Amino acid sequence: METIIFSLLNGTIYGLLLFMLSSGLTLIFSMMGVLNFAHASFYMLGAYFAYTISESTSFWVALIFAPILVGLVGALVERYGLRKVHANGHVAELLFTFGLAYLIDEIVKIVYGRNAVGYDVPPALDFSLFELFGAQYPAYRIFILFVAIFMLAVLWYVLKRTRAGLIIQAALTHPHMVGHLGHDVPRIFMTVFGVGCALAGLAGVIGGNYLVTDPAMAVQMGPIVFVVVVVGGLGSLEGAFLAAMLLGLLQTFAVSVNATFADLFGWLGLSATSELGSITIAQLAPLLPFLMLVLILMVRPTGLMGDREI
């Protein structure tokens, strides 16, 4: 019971963090049709901006201004970079964002070095919130839970219940009609790209001290983000949420299982002394998201809730 409860808590929080990171990428793709390979780099920028701001002010100031700065960087990238290559098709966009990811990575290494920085949990949240089965549960993890739920509620409300959200959705399907009605469609796309990057930056602010803030964080999280987006369905926020929660819980439960293949498939004659039989489920946890990706592409290429094939 202890393993189940803690895995549920940790898996839910990790899944929500994955959704925070993937929601911006899903939003950009659904509104603009751009699969941004540099999205995880904006997540990294959010963590480093938060570290810099919190060093001179506080974490709470960084929580507000770091995502805004990342959003501004994203808007500038769209306005002066991505928009110019957009006319050359999706291949040019992919190459541009792929190169941008490497550029951001090298700039971060030049400015902050190659080692992890001391971006710590704020003292106000660095305590145990409750005790369960004799183990202390950190308050900061529950804080991540509330921030992610708040972000999800705000994002849903803006897209589904506000005039701005209706304009954004209309610009996706009928950009020329929206332009004829007097709206600046390029500015709408720039705003959407900036907001998507800001969401990644927010994930970096609260995930950088929960995990680690170093130049490798974008490479570590980037593949998982694309798995979430593809499994959930390209362009579907609901699918991204479902996939993020599913992958978060799946990986967390797998890490907590110490059973080997021999324990599970011993009835097939698999020996614990063999190489295959000695492999534990926990060792396979990092492979599970990509295994799910392969299965989804084989069975349902549109993803769980998407309507576009990969």
N, C-alpha and C positions, 0 to 999 in steps of 0.2 A: 504493500500500500504506500509506503514511503517513496519508493521508486516511481510509482505511478503518479502520485500527486506532484512531486518535484519535477518530473518529466513533463507533465501537463503545464505547469507554471512556466518552466524555462522554455518549453517548445512554443507556447503561446507568445511569449515575449520575443523570442527569436523570429517567429513567423511574422509578428507585427513589424519588427524592424526590417525584415525583408520586404514587407509590403510598402513601408515608407520609402524604401530605396527604389523599388520597382514601379511604384505608382507614377512617379515622374516620367519614367521611360515609357510606360503605357500611355500616359496622357499625351506625350509628344508624338508617339507613333499614331495614336488614334486620331489626333487632330491634324497632324502634318504629314503622316506617312513616312517619317524619318526614323530609322532605327539607329539611335545614337550610340556608337561604340565608346564614346568618351563619357558616358553617363556615370560610371563608377568613379571616374576621375573628379567629377563635381562632388561626389560623396566624400572623397579624400580632401578636396579643398574645403568643404564644410568643417571637417574635423580640424584641419590646420588653422583655418581662420578663427575657429572657436578657441583653439589653444592660444593663439596670439592675442586675441581680445581678452580672454580670461586672465592672461598673465598681467595685463595692465589695469583691468577693471574687475569683472567678476563673471562667473559662468552664466548668470541670468542675463547679463547684457549680451554675452556671446550668443545665447539661445535666441535672441531676437535679431541681432544684427548680422551674425555670420550667414544665416540662410539668405538674408536680403543681399548681402555682398555676392554670394554665389549666384543668386538669381540675376543680378546686374551683369556679372561676367558672362553668364549664359545668354542674356539678351544681346550683349555686344558681339558674342560669337555668332549668333544667328544673323544679326544685322549686317556685320561687316565681313563675315566669312561664309557661313552656310548659305545665305541667300544668294551669294554670287555664284555658287557652284550648283544651286538647285536646278537651274535650267539644263544642266548636263546629265540629269538623271540620278537614279538611286545609287549607281556604282560610284559616281563622283562624291555623293554625300557620305557613303560608307568609308571611302578612302580618306575624305577630309576628317571625319570624326575619329577614324583610326589613328591618323597622324596626330590629331589634337590630343588624344590620350597619351601618346608618347611625349609630346611636348610638355604637357602639364606635369607628367611624371618626372621629367628631367629638371624642370623649373623647381619643383618641390625639393628634389635632392640637392640642388644648388643652394637654395635658401635655407633649408632646415637640416640638411645632412642626410645620411643614409640610415641612421639609427632611429629608433623610436623616441618620440619626445614625451616629456612628463605631463601629458594631459590627463589629469586625475579627476575622479568623481568629486563634485563640490562638497565641501565639509558639511553643508546643511543637509545633504542627503546621504552622507557616508555613515550610516548606522543601520542596525538591524531593526526591521519593522515588526517582525513577529518570529516566534520560535515554533518549529514544527518538527515533531519526531526527534527533538533534541538538537536540531540544526537551526542556525540563524539564517533568516532570509533577508537579503539586502533591500533597503527601501528604494534604492535607485532603480532596481528592476521594475518595481511597481510604478515608479515615475515614468519609465519608458512606456509601460502599458497605457497609462493615462494620456501621455502625449500622442501616442500613435492613434488611440481611439478618437481623441479630439481632432487630430488632423484628418482622419477618415470622415468624421461627421461634417467638418467644415468643407472638405472637398466635395462630398456628396451634395451638400446644400447649395454650394455655389454652382455646380454643374446642372443640378436638377430643379432648383427652385428660384434662381435669380435670372434677371434679364441678361446679365453678362454671360451666364452659362448657356442660355438659349442662343445668343449670338455666336458663341464659340462653337457650339454643336452645329449650327446652321452653316458656319464658315467651312466646316469639314465637308459637308455633302454638297452645298451650293455656294461656293465662294464667289462666283460671278454675280449671283443674285444678291448676296450680302453686300458686295461692292456697289451694286446699283442702288441699294437702299441708303447709301451714304456712309457705310462703315469702311474703315481702313483695314482691309484684309491682311496686308503684310504686317501692319502693326499688331493685329490680333495674333498672328503666328509668332511674332517676336515675343509677345507677352506670354503666350502658351509655352514657348521654349524656355523662357526665363523662369516661369513658375515651376515647370518640370525640373529644372536644374536646382531651384530653391528647395524643392521637396527632397532632392538627393542631398543637398547641403544640410537640411534639418536632420536627416538620418545620420549624417556624419557628425553633427554636433552631439547628439545623444548616444551615438554608437561608437564614437571614437574613444571615449573613456570607458565604455562598457567592454569593448574588445581591446583594440590597440591602435594607436595612431603612428603609423610608419609609412614609408613610401611604397610598401608592398600591399597596403590595404586595398587599393583599387584592383590590383590583379587578383587578390583573394576573393573579393566580393563580386567582381564583374561577371564571371561565368555563371554564378548562382542567380544573379539578377536576370540574365537572359533566359535561364532555365525557367524561372518563375513566370516571365512574360510569355514564353512559348507554351508552357504547360497550361497556363491560365487561358491563353487565347490572345493573339495579337490584337491590341486595341481595346480589350475588355478589362475595365477596372474591377468589376465583380470577379472575373476570372483570376485576375492577379491576386486579389485578396484570398480567394479560395486556395489557389496554388501555393501562395506564401505560407498560409497556415498549415496546409497539408505537408509541405516540405519541412517547415520548422518542427512540427510534431514528429514527423517521421525520422528526421536526423537525430533529434533529442532522445527519442525512445531507443533508437539504434545504439547510440553512444552508451546508454545505461545498461545495455544487455551484454553480459560477459559470456554468453553461451557460444560454443564453437559449432562448426558445421558437423562435427562428430556427435555432439550432443543432440542436434536436431535431426540428423540423417543417419544416426548409428544403425537404425533398422535396415538401412540399405547396405550395411557392411562397411561403412566409412570409418576408418580408424583414427583415433585422436593423435596417433604418432605420425600420420602422413601429413604432407604439406597442406593439402586441401582441408583435411579434417581439423587441423590446428588453427585455422583462420577463425577469428571471432567476428560476431556481428558488429561489434563496436569498430573493428578495423575497416569494415565495409561502409561505415556511415558516410564518409565523404563521397563515395561513389553512387549512393542511392539517388540523389537528385538527377544525375546524368542518366542513370538507368531508367528512371521515370520519364525523362525527356525522350529517350529512344522508344520506349513503349508507347508514349502518347503520339509520337510522329508516325508510328506504325499503325496504331489503331484509330486515332482521331487527329488527323493533321491540323485541323482548325483549333486544337486545344480544347480545354474543358468547356469554356463558354464563349469561344471566339467564333467568328464567321468568315475569317480569311485564312486561306491555306498558306503554309510556310513556303 
